Amino acid sequence: MARNDALETGELTDTSFYILLSLVEARHGYLIMKNIEELTNNEFSIGPASMYTTIKKLLAAGMIEQLAEEADKRKTYIATKQGLDLLRKDIQRREMMIQHAKQILNGGVKE
């Protein structure tokens, strides 16, 4: 059975989440990877193959757009309004998941 693409269901994978978060500001590939490593204190990293596959999916879904290619052939990307809206929605989804987990782990006590 084929797995649904997370973007089609309106949910972001961790890789898509961090790439989209990094593209709140315009960045090229190497800067995206470095930003994610710095943001997560090297606890999460994305390799080039995974990053560019995810970038292609985000581009196709209209979540990011490519800006003009730089003279050194680096492609710079930035999140679109649609991408930022999905990022905000996914943050809310993740916060709700954490609330559910805390409820269960704390014996049903709401915080």
C-alpha positions in Angstrom: 0.0 0.0 0.0 1.4 3.4 -1.0 2.1 5.9 1.7 0.3 9.2 1.4 2.5 12.1 0.8 2.5 14.2 3.9 2.0 17.4 2.0 -1.2 16.1 0.5 -2.6 15.4 4.0 -1.5 18.9 5.2 1.1 17.5 7.6 4.8 18.1 7.4 7.5 15.6 8.0 10.3 16.7 10.3 12.5 17.3 7.2 9.8 19.4 5.5 9.1 21.2 8.8 12.7 22.3 9.3 13.3 23.2 5.7 10.1 25.3 5.6 11.0 26.9 8.9 14.4 27.8 7.5 12.9 29.4 4.5 11.0 32.0 6.4 14.1 33.9 5.1 15.5 33.4 1.7 18.4 30.8 1.7 20.2 28.5 -0.7 20.7 24.8 0.0 23.9 24.9 2.0 22.5 27.7 4.2 19.3 25.7 4.8 21.4 22.7 6.1 23.6 24.9 8.3 20.6 26.8 9.7 18.8 23.6 10.7 22.0 22.3 12.4 22.4 25.5 14.3 18.7 25.8 15.2 18.7 22.2 16.6 22.2 22.2 18.1 23.2 19.5 15.7 20.5 17.2 16.9 18.8 17.2 13.5 20.6 17.3 10.2 19.5 16.8 6.6 21.7 15.4 3.9 21.8 17.0 0.4 19.9 14.2 -1.3 17.0 14.3 1.2 17.0 18.1 1.3 16.8 18.5 -2.5 14.1 15.8 -2.8 12.1 17.6 -0.2 12.7 21.0 -1.8 11.3 19.6 -5.1 8.2 18.4 -3.3 7.7 21.8 -1.6 8.2 23.6 -4.9 5.7 21.4 -6.6 3.2 21.9 -3.8 3.6 25.7 -3.9 5.0 25.9 -0.4 8.2 27.5 -1.4 9.4 29.4 -4.5 12.8 29.7 -6.1 14.2 33.2 -6.3 16.6 34.2 -9.1 19.6 31.9 -9.4 22.8 33.5 -8.1 25.9 34.0 -10.2 27.6 31.0 -8.6 24.6 28.7 -9.7 23.2 28.5 -6.1 19.5 28.4 -6.1 17.8 30.5 -3.4 14.4 29.6 -2.0 11.8 31.3 0.2 8.5 30.1 1.8 5.3 31.3 0.1 2.2 32.5 2.0 0.7 29.0 1.4 3.9 27.5 2.9 3.8 29.8 6.0 0.2 29.0 6.5 0.9 25.3 6.4 3.8 25.8 8.8 1.6 27.6 11.3 -1.1 24.9 11.0 1.5 22.1 11.5 2.9 23.9 14.6 -0.6 23.9 16.1 -1.0 20.2 15.2 2.3 19.4 16.9 1.4 21.4 20.0 -1.9 19.5 20.3 0.0 16.2 20.0 2.2 17.2 22.9 -0.8 18.2 25.0 -2.3 14.7 24.3 0.9 13.0 25.3 1.3 15.1 28.5 -2.3 14.2 29.4 -1.7 10.5 29.1 1.7 10.5 30.7 0.5 12.6 33.6 -2.4 10.3 34.3 -5.0 12.3 32.5 -4.3 15.5 34.3 -4.7 18.6 32.0 -2.1 21.3 32.3 
